[in-house]
Structure formats: C-alpha cells, structure tokens
Amino acid sequence: MKKDAMRQICLLEMLSEKKRLDIKSVVDALSISEATARRLFIDLEKSGKLIRIHGGIQAAPEIAPDYSFRLSAVCRTPEKNAIGAAAAKNVHSGDRIYLDSGTTVLKMADALASRLRHGEISKVSIVTNSLSCMDNLSELAEVILVGGIIRPARRDVCGPLAEKNLVLYHFNKAFLGADAIVPSGDLLTTDDRTAIINEVVIRNSDTVFILTDSSKFSSKAFVAYANLKNINAIVISDEKMSKKSLNELRSMNVKTEIIAVKN
C-alpha cells in the first residue's frame, strides 16, 4: 500500500474516534510535515471524507463512527508489531489464556504462533472471540472460539451467548486491547458489547495484559470496562508514550512495559 493511502486510512481512523483534529495532532500522530498534512486534508475533502476547518479538520456528516478492523489493522503497524512480540513472550507452556479481537492483540497472536511453530512453548489453551486469532492459531494449539453474533467489521463474535460461554472459563492470563486509557485509569472501548465481554474476562483472569499503542493515551472512547486501579494489570505500550501518561500509570502502581519500536 502506498504511503499516502496508508496515511489517509490512519487519518480517517483517528477522525472516526475524535470527530475533530487540529493539524498539530495529525502531524505528531503520522510523523509528517504540516505541508503533507494539509495536502492530505485537501485530497480527503475533495472525496467528501472530511471537512476542513480553521486549524484542522472534522468528520464529514456521512462518515460512520463504527470501528473498522480493516482501517485499524494498517495503522501504527511498527508499534503494534513490537507490542505484540513483547506480549507473546509472557505466554508459557501450559498457560490458559484469553485473546481479544483487537488488531494489536492480533499481532501478539502472530508472534505467539511463531513461538508455537518453533517449539519454544507447547500445550497452550486459548479462548478467543476473534475470528482472525482463531485462523492464526488453530493448527498450533487448542483454540476455543466462543459462540455468538458475528461482527464482520470487527472480525469477532459477541452477544449474550459469548458472554455466557466465557463465564465457564478461568484464565491465568488475558490479553486485551483498549481504544483509550484516560488519566483516571479507566480502560475504554467503542461499544458496550465489547465492554461486557472484557468485564467477564477480567473477572475470570489472574493477570490481565493491556496491549495498547501510545496514541490511545490521548484518545477518547465510549464505554469504560475496567479501571487499572482495581485489577491485576500489566500495560504494554511503545516508547512514544508521554512522560505524563507513564507517570499517571506509575502513580496508580500499574506495572508498565515500554517497548522500543523498529521502523
């Protein structure tokens, strides 16, 4: 995929979350110049995907706010690869784990598949609501896909059946994403179905790993599913996390692993 096309996808993902962005936020998030950002704004406004305003942009009325797995999967790939690889190292032989359906957790599933394939670990039991994680791991480990309503845009399943099935399992480790983490310690996601599933998983897990790239500490989302102060959590993020966000986590005594990113 060409650079401009990838930047456009990432920009639209950011805009679907925040509805309005100033030019500095875009420049920092995409690591581009102001001139490049303004060119992206012009191109996307011509196609009707956003509206330029003084100092930045806002979402066009017709842009749907729903999360798109396809959009998210191609954004911040180096960060997600690094976080996923680091998270996979926390899985050991005999573990019973849960993997959620986010794109950063999918990178972890890729790295976990590689470890299983090379015989570094074995006898790992995996429960997931992710159709993509199931595809990657089902030939290498015991994988249980919880039943429920299929959401093609998210590549997952959800709903009452999924929630009921998850109550049956206990995990020594769960790996979850977050669409936003706010200074109070709340973990947020974009929809109530995902929030309910995450709540069930957290209640039934000894340790919860939160895999999230640094952009999520300046994001907003709709539904809180847990607070870091109240769970046994380890946050894995990338080196672009601000000192302010890191200090906020440390003030709550949250274990945090910061990963170097290879571009």
C-alpha positions, -999 to 999 in steps of 0.1 A, spaced: 0 0 0 14 35 -9 23 58 19 -3 84 11 -31 58 10 -20 44 44 -18 79 59 -53 86 46 -66 54 63 -49 62 96 -62 98 95 -97 86 89 -94 61 118 -83 90 141 -111 111 128 -137 84 134 -126 83 171 -123 120 178 -145 137 152 -123 168 151 -85 171 149 -61 200 149 -32 200 124 -5 195 152 -22 163 164 -21 149 128 15 159 123 26 143 155 5 111 151 16 104 115 51 118 118 46 141 87 52 178 79 24 204 81 26 207 43 20 169 39 -9 171 64 -26 199 45 -22 180 13 -39 150 29 -67 173 41 -73 187 7 -74 153 -10 -98 138 15 -121 168 15 -123 166 -23 -135 130 -19 -161 141 7 -145 122 36 -138 152 59 -143 189 62 -115 214 66 -120 239 94 -98 267 109 -67 250 123 -77 214 114 -104 191 102 -136 175 113 -155 144 102 -179 147 73 -215 140 84 -217 108 64 -187 91 79 -199 62 101 -184 62 136 -182 24 138 -149 7 144 -133 -9 114 -109 -37 118 -96 -31 82 -88 5 90 -72 -2 123 -51 -31 111 -29 -9 88 -23 19 113 7 22 136 19 -12 124 55 -9 138 42 -1 172 17 -29 172 43 -54 159 66 -45 187 39 -46 214 26 -79 201 60 -96 201 67 -84 236 33 -97 249 38 -131 233 69 -136 254 47 -136 285 30 -169 274 45 -201 288 38 -238 283 6 -249 299 -9 -214 301 -47 -210 297 -51 -176 280 -77 -153 265 -71 -132 234 -95 -104 225 -103 -93 189 -82 -60 186 -56 -55 160 -27 -52 185 -37 -85 201 -37 -100 166 -1 -90 162 5 -108 195 -13 -139 181 11 -138 151 41 -137 174 26 -165 196 20 -186 166 57 -183 156 68 -194 191 45 -224 190 56 -233 155 93 -233 166 86 -254 197 96 -227 222 63 -234 241 36 -260 240 3 -271 254 -12 -236 254 -50 -234 257 -65 -204 240 -100 -189 243 -109 -160 220 -138 -141 204 -115 -132 175 -120 -148 141 -86 -137 130 -68 -151 160 -86 -184 155 -73 -185 119 -37 -180 130 -35 -203 160 -60 -232 155 -35 -255 138 -8 -249 165 -27 -250 198 -61 -258 214 -83 -229 204 -118 -224 217 -139 -198 198 -167 -185 219 -201 -186 202 -222 -155 194 -231 -129 169 -205 -125 141 -195 -89 135 -177 -88 101 -164 -53 105 -146 -62 138 -137 -98 128 -152 -111 161 -182 -126 178 -202 -110 207 -235 -110 224 -253 -129 252 -241 -164 241 -204 -153 240 -208 -137 275 -225 -169 289 -198 -191 275 -169 -170 288 -183 -174 324 -173 -210 322 -136 -204 318 -108 -193 341 -76 -178 326 -42 -174 342 -35 -147 316 -58 -125 294 -46 -102 267 -69 -72 259 -67 -41 239 -81 -7 247 -94 21 224 -85 46 251 -69 49 285 -77 81 305 -58 96 334 -82 82 360 -72 47 349 -104 38 331 -100 15 301 -124 24 274 -138 7 242 -161 19 215 -191 -3 221 -210 -19 251 -208 -55 238 -170 -55 238 -171 -38 272 -193 -66 287 -171 -93 273 -139 -76 287 -156 -73 321 -163 -110 322 -128 -119 311 -112 -97 337 -133 -112 365 -121 -147 354 -84 -139 349 -54 -139 373 -34 -114 353 -46 -90 326 -22 -76 300 -34 -44 283 -18 -41 248 -21 -5 236 0 18 214 8 52 228 -18 70 208 -45 55 229 -35 76 259 -47 107 241 -78 91 226 -114 91 237 -139 62 235 -175 55 246 -177 28 272 -155 20 303 -149 -16 310 -124 -15 339 -102 7 359 -65 -1 362 -65 6 399 -88 -23 406 -73 -51 385 -40 -70 384 -29 -55 351 3 -51 332 3 -24 305 25 -29 274 29 1 252 55 17 229 83 43 236 62 72 222 41 72 254 44 106 270 61 110 304 29 124 317 10 92 308 37 70 322 38 89 355 0 86 357 3 48 354 31 47 380 11 68 404 -16 41 403 12 14 408 4 -1 374 32 -23 361 42 -9 327 64 -23 300 77 2 274 88 -14 241 113 1 216 99 2 180 118 -8 149 105 12 119 
